């Protein structure tokens, strides 16, 4: 059995956005999705009072992503290798959050 490395640049498409993305990687790392808007997120009042959070800063009261997206994403890339028409090909994909 032969293994083919499929890491690298892929085409990615989500509703309203498409472009290139590097895999392995996340949609967030590729800049896909909606930007996380600090004005629409919960900020602890104590953090605001202490001056740790300034207007325009990222969210500091929890871990967050720069971009968020939930839904289907389509990834495509042209792949070719020397294989006869009757050979069997298996594609193994992994998903992580």
C-alpha positions in Angstrom: 0.0 0.0 0.0 1.2 3.5 -0.8 0.5 6.7 1.1 0.1 10.1 -0.6 0.5 13.2 1.4 -2.4 15.6 0.7 -1.3 18.5 2.9 -0.9 21.9 1.3 -3.1 24.4 -0.4 -6.7 23.5 -1.1 -9.8 25.3 -2.4 -12.3 25.9 0.4 -15.9 27.1 0.1 -18.5 28.0 2.7 -21.7 29.9 2.2 -20.8 33.4 1.1 -17.0 32.8 1.1 -14.5 30.9 -0.9 -10.7 30.9 -1.4 -7.5 29.0 -0.6 -6.8 27.3 2.7 -3.8 25.4 4.0 -4.5 21.9 5.3 -4.0 20.6 7.8 -5.4 23.6 9.4 -8.7 25.2 10.6 -11.2 27.5 9.0 -10.3 30.0 11.7 -6.6 29.9 10.8 -7.6 30.3 7.1 -9.7 33.4 7.9 -13.0 31.7 6.9 -16.2 32.6 8.8 -17.4 35.6 10.6 -15.0 37.8 12.6 -15.5 37.6 16.4 -17.0 40.9 17.4 -16.1 42.0 20.9 -19.0 44.4 21.0 -21.5 41.5 20.7 -19.8 39.2 23.3 -20.0 39.0 27.0 -17.3 40.8 28.9 -16.9 40.5 32.7 -17.7 43.8 34.3 -14.8 43.3 36.7 -12.4 43.1 33.8 -13.7 46.3 32.3 -13.5 48.1 35.6 -9.9 47.0 36.1 -8.9 48.4 32.7 -7.7 45.1 31.3 -10.2 45.4 28.3 -10.1 48.4 26.0 -12.4 49.1 23.1 -11.5 46.9 20.1 -9.5 44.4 22.2 -10.2 40.7 21.7 -12.3 38.9 24.2 -10.3 38.3 27.4 -12.7 36.4 29.6 -12.7 33.2 27.6 -10.8 31.4 24.9 -12.0 32.5 21.5 -11.3 32.2 17.8 -10.7 35.1 15.5 -13.3 33.7 13.0 -16.2 31.4 13.7 -18.3 29.3 11.4 -20.7 26.4 11.9 -22.0 24.5 8.9 -20.8 22.6 5.8 -17.5 23.4 4.2 -16.4 22.1 0.9 -12.7 21.3 0.3 -11.4 20.5 -3.2 -8.0 19.8 -4.8 -6.9 18.1 -8.0 -4.8 15.0 -7.1 -3.1 12.6 -9.5 -0.8 9.7 -9.1 0.3 6.7 -11.2 -2.5 4.2 -10.7 -4.2 1.9 -13.1 -7.9 2.4 -13.8 -8.8 -0.8 -12.0 -6.9 -0.1 -8.7 -8.8 0.7 -5.5 -8.2 4.0 -3.8 -9.1 4.8 -0.2 -9.3 8.3 1.2 -9.0 8.8 4.9 -10.1 12.1 6.3 -10.0 13.3 9.9 -11.9 16.1 11.6 -11.1 17.9 14.8 -12.3 20.9 16.6 
